[in-house]
């Protein structure tokens, strides 16, 4: 186990997540290497974290480059064979890494991604691929990106994450590319005994501009992902109902003078329309 933890670098991408990231770091073994990518020009957080945690290095991106690009930046600076992608609002439970180590050993290191199981069940995808369950290790078609251990020696992509995404579906795209490129449906595993807690949306606090950004990028990413993997016709067919639904909800909330809801559905429409017209994921909070 000691040798295993020495082969891992934890990469945590933050955006003004000073308070919650400390709890995240504290949930990780103090002997582990941790690299925090701060998606801003806040050098104060670099000083604070590096002073408080001796095993932490902070890289300042200079601006908000997004989840995918932030993680790619972090991965480009590490030398360990494994990277553990962790969101700042995710917290490892006791023995999480040890259970991942046991799983890696049982699999004879023949995996590309191992993911711990979410204890509070927020948004976790449960459908699994056909395959024998090996001591609580389950092959799945994808895992969520808030906590995932990647075996870099078995992934030969130039970039782990597609940086055309700014927010949402980058990890789903990564898993899809693994299945498509390697043609092996048993390379991504959920480890049921390894546990993680994810307090979704807590990393950015109660910030309405961030909520608008999420809605914009969710719609943009949904169209882009479907277009990339299944073609433009499928992408339109798979999102057109969301377009009309958002129009209806926008008008409905305008009628009832619900300003926040109006803005949310307006931004959802903007994100989708930008994707329809081939625009990049340019919007920033």
Secondary structure by P-SEA (a helix, b strand, c coil): caaaaaabbbbbbbccaaaaaaaaaaaccccbbbbbbcccccaaaaaaaaaacccbbbbbccccccaaaaaaaaaaaccccbbbbbccccccccaaaaaaaaaaaaacccccbbbbbbccccccccccccccccccccccccccccbbbbccccccccccccccccccaaaaaaaaaaaaaccccccbbbbccbbbbbbccccccccaaaaaaaaaaaaaaaaaaaaacccaaaaaaacaaaaaaaaaaaaaaaaacaaaaaaaaaaaaaaaaaaaacccccccc
